[in-house]
Amino acid sequence: MSLGLIGRNVGESVTLKMNETFAILKAKGEPVIHLGGGEPKSKAPIDAITAVASQLNTGEVRYAPADGSVDMKKAVIRYTQDNYGRKVSPKNIIVSSGAKQALMVALQAILDPQDEVLFPAPYWVSYPDMVKLCGAIPVPVVPEDGTFTPTMEDITQNVSSYTKAIIINSPNNPSGAVYPAEFIKEIVEYTEKKGIYLIMDDIYQKLVYNGVKAANPYDYVKDFSDNSKLIVINGVSKAYAMTGFRIGWAIGNTKVIKAMANIQGHQTSGPSILLQKAAIGAINGVQSSVESLRVTLENNRRVLVNHLKAFDGVHLIEPQGTFYSFADFSAFEKDSTKLSKLLLDKVRVLTVPGVEFGMEGHLRISFCGSIKDITEGMERIKWAIDPNSPNELYIGDRKLIRDWK
Ligand SMILES: Cc1ncc(COP(=O)(O)O)c(C=O)c1O
């Protein structure tokens, strides 16, 4: 079978593959714990459910406009006003099937082959492949000081005449880092001055802990004209626990948004009208579910961080947002794929290898599951890799013997 350039070069989404592996093992009755997940366990807000149910009851489920329904755009205008203090117009908005599609069509709209796109490491697994899907070149930027927070120097050292865009994801998947407001200010000013696109992937904006806040890029924008190169991405997946609804959006200048709508119109058409109704319900409805999810996650975070900090040999920079931790396990095993595989094979705990996010030696361990799963999962991990562990461990009535190093 002969594949084309894109078919040959684009890899599978590792995180989606993990979900598949989990489902297969679970169906076989294996006592598997998923600490690699990327979605909250809570239910979608009731306002989302009633909104979608009443639309369904009309029996009218037709095509939506390619760039999103009028009502959904109104909801996005409201969201942007409430969360960013910024009034945008419907022409600045495109609604897509998830933040993932919004990002993809944004890149397709702005990139030429051979253009370069910068993003700090560790980075979301999809960025490199999305850039490659456009024939462009991903340029990960590893912070020089060994933290998860880039400096402007890290960024500018990697900018070349081919740099077309910079993607910033704060709160960051997988590190949980929330970049300082000073950095966001500088990067907004720098990209404005240089005429480079700045894509802010703000999908975890509301999931922040211990009083930390994600900086608002609009606070630092000087150019609100149609030449603005700022594109802000958001969606309902994470904060509203609506991953399966697949609704996200982008806000940008009218020319970029129009180009994105043209592309989306040929790719998938507008997102399902039913799912847009659900998103409208969530955004316009009672917001208490967001805060209650945030509080639950804050508590889960505390439990996971305590386990990781008590783990001799593991180095952790505490996450300030998202629902991921990204700890350094290289004192035990430098090859994160090997370590993640050992944990799955031997103690049935799913984690995501750091190498997939551009940082070897780390594991992404999520805290979006239950406290029970976090606690038991961490106990199993510790038993599997700590050389001082006792020789035996029981998982239910299954006795495990530690016969590996
Ligand atoms: C950083 C980041 N951006 C975008 C997305 C995509 O979100 P959506 O479910 O809205 O497509 C994810 C999902 O995991 C993510 O982690």
The ligand as a MOL file (V3000), in Angstrom:
LIG
                    3D

  0  0  0     0  0            999 V3000
M  V30 BEGIN CTAB
M  V30 COUNTS 16 16 0 0 0
M  V30 BEGIN ATOM
M  V30 1 C -3.8610 21.8440 25.2380 0
M  V30 2 C -5.0940 21.3370 24.5870 0
M  V30 3 N -5.6370 22.0340 23.5840 0
M  V30 4 C -6.7450 21.6180 22.9480 0
M  V30 5 C -7.3680 20.4350 23.3210 0
M  V30 6 C -8.5770 19.9840 22.5420 0
M  V30 7 O -9.7640 20.2100 23.1850 0
M  V30 8 P -11.1470 19.8150 22.5160 0
M  V30 9 O -11.6790 18.6410 23.2710 0
M  V30 10 O -12.0240 21.0200 22.6780 0
M  V30 11 O -10.9070 19.4950 21.0810 0
M  V30 12 C -6.8350 19.6650 24.3620 0
M  V30 13 C -7.4500 18.3800 24.7350 0
M  V30 14 O -6.8810 17.5470 25.4040 0
M  V30 15 C -5.6780 20.1330 25.0220 0
M  V30 16 O -5.1310 19.4470 26.0330 0
M  V30 END ATOM
M  V30 BEGIN BOND
M  V30 1 1 1 2
M  V30 2 1 2 3
M  V30 3 2 2 15
M  V30 4 2 3 4
M  V30 5 1 4 5
M  V30 6 1 5 6
M  V30 7 2 5 12
M  V30 8 1 6 7
M  V30 9 1 7 8
M  V30 10 2 8 9
M  V30 11 1 8 10
M  V30 12 1 8 11
M  V30 13 1 12 13
M  V30 14 1 12 15
M  V30 15 2 13 14
M  V30 16 1 15 16
M  V30 END BOND
M  V30 END CTAB
M  END
